[in-house]
Amino acid sequence: MAESPDPWDGTGLAPLAGQILEYLVEHPESSTTEIASALGTSSAAASRTLRTLETELLAVPVSRRPLRWSATPPRPALASLLARRREELARVEMLAERLHDAYSSTSHQRFASDQFEILDTKRRVTARYTHLLQTSRHEVLHLVMPPYVTVLEATPHRLNIQAAAIRRGVRFRSIYDSDTFTDDMSLYTAQQGVAIGGEIRLSGGLPMKLVLFDGTSAIMPLREDDPAQGSLLVHSPTLLYVLAALFESLWEHGVPWRNGSARPPSAPPGRDRPDERTREILRLMSLGMKDEAIARVMGLSRRTIQKHITDIGAALGARTRFQIALSAQERGWLPPAAESSSLPSPPAPPAVPGHGRSARPSARCSGPPAQHADAG
């Protein structure tokens, strides 16, 4: 569960200062020893903090022998403190604008406008991704497919940052291209992502790689086949809206992934009541996944998957994957997610500016599922 932020963070006061001020409001004329004892801190720390509160006009000594303290009227005292903080933040904003102007003038080739920035090296991509991940507050959305910018050895560090974000309440939703689960990094990041609290679905033929942060920024590749060519950092509200809509459409039609936990062996499927493993295999087949990818997703061997598909075909009186899919649909064996994925696809999303090509049409189509056109 996410921790609540300290209400005193915005004032510039240390947490102990806020605690002492709250204590003094309810316990006027308290000695340093009494305050330290009540708050579980040392007398020295309490004394230093009281002097800070005195400097900020938030506390005042009311007697000397012994030294006792009371809070000043909180509203006017805090209003004065906040006014000074606003002035400081205004100066920081002016500094940020000046630095941004200087940065833009020396990096003009990386800026198309205030709406876009080109991250032209892996280091820049990684740095901005990490920063945006650490500062996200609500939701991070991923469309995941290789090739990747980072190497497998660097993935644990990124997952640690993601886990920290999830603990503070950030929701992570990822859609993996179903063809890519034969890739070690795809399977590893998916397994670890679910383990730390992320949500994952599979979809056939993702149109692009993408990550959106809180609906305010997005990173997408300049060239899908070569991440070394750099990425585009998007700030444009219009394009961000389109990208979010694309993600939600793919999410709605995606197949939930359960971390590939192997189910216990089951008997060959009956005519009218297929077992759960059969339904799962049919569901993954509906995405056009090959035997090897299905095996990795379900945590089984390829031979086991091939045998089970053979058994399914025998039970249905079908010999090919096409015939299996047709017979399964006729008998109602395909689960709801797979049934919806076999319906006509929604209208193709508009071409994404700056991506260099139109989005690929989804591999899902009406009729029985088949292998992806670009699988291999």
N, C-alpha and C positions, 0 to 999 in steps of 0.2 A: 504494500500500500504506500502511495506517495506521501512524503512528509510535507506538512503545511509549512509555507515559507514564514520566516520570522517577521512579524509585523514591523519590527524596528529597523529592518534592512534599509528601507528607503530614507531613513532619517540620517544615516551615517553614524548612528550610535552603535556601540558594541552591544551584543545581546545582554551582557551583565548590566550595562547602564540602563537598558530598558526594564530589566527585572527589578533593579533597585528603585527606579522611579515609580514603577507600579506599586512596589511595597510601601514607599513613602506616602503615596497618595492615600493608602488605606491605613498606614501606621505612622501618623505624624509624630515628630519629636522622638525619633528612634536614634539610639546610639550606633556607632560603627560596629561594635561587637554584636549588638542585637541583630543588625541587618545581616552581617556575615553569617551568624548562626542560623538565621531563618532561611537564607538562600544557599547554605552549604558551600560557602566560599571562604577564603582567608580574610582576616581583618585587613591585611596589607592591600589585597586586591580590591576590597570594598572601599578602603580609604582613597586609593587612587581614582577609582571610578566616581566617588562622590565629588572629588575635586574637579573632575571633568564635567559632571553635571552642574557644579557651581559655576564653572566657566561659561557653560551654555545657558546660564540663568534658569536652570530647571530645578535646582535644589539650593537650599540656603541653610547655613548653620543657625540654629535658634538659641543655643546656649554653648558655653565654652567648657564648663567644668560640671559634669562631664560634657564632652562635645556631642551635641544632638542635632539631628537634621530633619528638615521638613521639605516637602515639595512646594514649589511655587505654583500659582494657578496654571494648570497644564495648558489650557487652550491658548492664551496669548503667548506663553513661553514656547510652545511647540510651533505656533504659527510663525514666530520670528525665526526659529530654527529652519523650518521648511522653506521660508522665503530665501534664506541664505543658500540652502541646497539648490533651489531653483536657479538662482543666479550662477552657481557653480556649474550646473548642468547646461545652462544656456551658453556659458563660455566653452564647455566641452563640445557642444553642438557646432559652434562657430569654428572651433579647431578642427572638428571632423570634416566640415565642409571645405575648409582651406586645404586640408591634407588630401581630401578626395579630388579636388581640382588639380592639385599638383600630381597626384597619382595618375589621374586620367591623362594629363598632358604628357607624361613620360611613358604611358602605356597605351597610347591611343590606338595601337593596332589590336589590342585585346578588347576594346570597347566598341560595340556597334552603336550603342546609345546608352542612356541610363537604364534601359529595359533589359539589356543583355550584356554579358561579359564572356569573353573567350578565355577559358582556362587551357593554356597551350602546352602544359607539361603535366606528367603524372604527379609530380610533387604538388603543383598548384591544385589539381583535382582532389588529391588526397587531403590537403590542408583545408580546402573550403568544405569538402564533404564532412570532415571531422568537426569543424567549427559549427556547421549548420546542424549536425547531429547533436552536438552538446548543448546547443541553444534552443532546440525544438521544445515546445511546451504542450502540444496537443496530439499531433499525428504525423507519422512518416509513412509514405506510400512508395513501394518499390515495384518496378517491372524488371525482372531479373533474367538475364541470359548471358552466356559468354559471347565474345572474349571479355576478360575482366582486366581492370586497371591494376588492382592489387594482386599480390601473390598469395598463395595459400598460407604461408608462414605469417603473413601480416593480418590474417583474418581474425585470430583470437583477440587482438587489441581492439579491432573495430567492434567485435561482438561484445567486449567488455563495456565499451561506450554505449552500445545499444542497450545492454542490460541495465546500466545505470539510468538511462532515459526511461525505460519501462518501469523501473522502481519509482520514479518520480511522477508516473502517471501518463507517459506518452504511449499512444497506441501505435503498434507497428503492423502494417498489413503488406504482404508481399505476394506477387503473382510470379510463379516460375514457369518458363516455357517448358512444356512437358517433354520436348525432345532433348533437353539438356541434362536430364537426370542420369545420363551415362557419364557425365562430367563429374570428377571427384569434388571440385570446389562447389558446384551447384548442390550436390547431395549433402556435403558437409555443412555448408552455411544454412541449408534448409533445416537439417536436423538440429543444429545448434540454435537456430532462430526460434524454433518451436519450443525447445527446452527452456529458453529464457523468457518465454511468454509472448512470442510473436504469433501472428496468424498467417497461414500460408494456403494459397490455392494454386492449382495447376491449370494452364490454358494452352491450347495448341496454337502455334504460329503467332507468338507475340510480335507486334509491329516494330518494337523498338525497346531499348533500355531506357529507364527513367527512374528518378527518385524525386519525390515532392516533399517539402518540409513545411508543415503547418499551412499549406496553401499559399505561402508567401514567396517561396523560392523553389526552383527546380534545377536539377542537373541532368542533361541529356547529351549523348555523344554527338560530335560533329560527323564522325563516320562510324557506322555501326560495326563494320568489320575490322576496324583498327583503332582501339582506344588510345593508342600512342599519339594519334593526331589531335587529341585534346577533346574538351567538352564545352558545352554551352551552358552558362549559368543564366537562368531566366528569372527576371523580376516582373515582366509584363503581366499585369492582372488579367488581361484578355486571354493571353496564351495559357496562363496558369489555370484559368477556368476550363479551357478546352482540354488541357492535359488531365485535369482532375476528372472531367466527364469521361474521357477515354478510360482512365483507370477504373472508375466505378462501373462502366459497362462491361469491361473485362472481368472485374471481380464478381459481378452478378452472374455471369455465365461460366465462371471458373468452377473447378472441382475441388472441394476442401481436401486438404492433405493431412493425414493423421500420423505423420512422423515415421511412416514405414514400419510400424510395429507388426511383426509377423503374427498372424492369427494361428491358433492351434489347427493341426490337420483336421480336415473334415471329410465326410463321406462324399462319394461322387454325387453331383446334383441330381435331385429328382426332377420329374417332368414339370411339375407345377410350382415347386417351392425351391428355388435355387438357394444354396447356402450363402453365407455372408462373403466368403472368399470369392465365390463365383461372381457375385454382384460387383465386388471391388475390381476384379480383373476385367469384367465387361465394361465397367465405368472407365477404367484407364485405357482400355482398347478404344473406347469411343473418342478419346483424344488423339488417336493415331499413334500411341506409344508402341515402340517395339518391345519384343520380349525382354531384352536386356534391361531397358529402362523400367519396365513394370517390375522386374525382379528386384532391382535396386530400391525402388520406391517401397515395395512391400517387405523388403528384408528377407527375401527368399532367393534360392538359386535359380539360374536361368532354366536349368533342366526341369525343376519343379514347376515353373510357370508354363513351360512348353507342354509338360505332361497334363497339367490341369486344363490348358486350352484344348488339348486333344480330347480329354474326357468331356469337356463342355460340348465340343463338336459331335462326339459320339452320342451324347444324351439328346442333342438337338437334331441328329441325323444330318449334320452339315460337315463339309470337308474343308472349306476355305474360310478365311477370316470374314470375307464378305457374306458368305452364307450363314456363318455363326451370328453375325450382327443382325442380319435380316430375320433369322429365326428367333433370336432373343427379343427383338422388338415386337414381333408378332405375338409372342407369349407373355410380354410384359415383364421380361427378366431384367431389362435395363432399369437402374435406379433413377429416381426423379432428376438428379443432376445430369445424368447422361442423356435422359430423354430430352431435357431442355437444350442440351448442347447439340442434339441432332436436328433441332428445328432450324428454320432459316435464320441466318445470322442477322443482327440488327444492321441498320445502314452503316456503311464504312465511315469512320471518323474523318474529318477534314484533314488534308495534308498538313503536316506540322512545319511551320516556317523554320528554316535554318537546318532542317534535318537532312536535306539533300535528296529525299525521295519520298514518295507517298507511302502511307502505311500499307503493309502487306495485308491482303484479305485474310480473314480467319480461316484456319484449316477446317473448322466445323462447317458443315453444309447439310442440306436436307438429304435424307436417305441414310443408308447404313454407313458407319464410320469406315474410313480407309486410311492408309498411310499418308503422311504429309507429303505434299509435292516436293518439299525441299529437304525431306529427311534423308539421312544417309551418313 
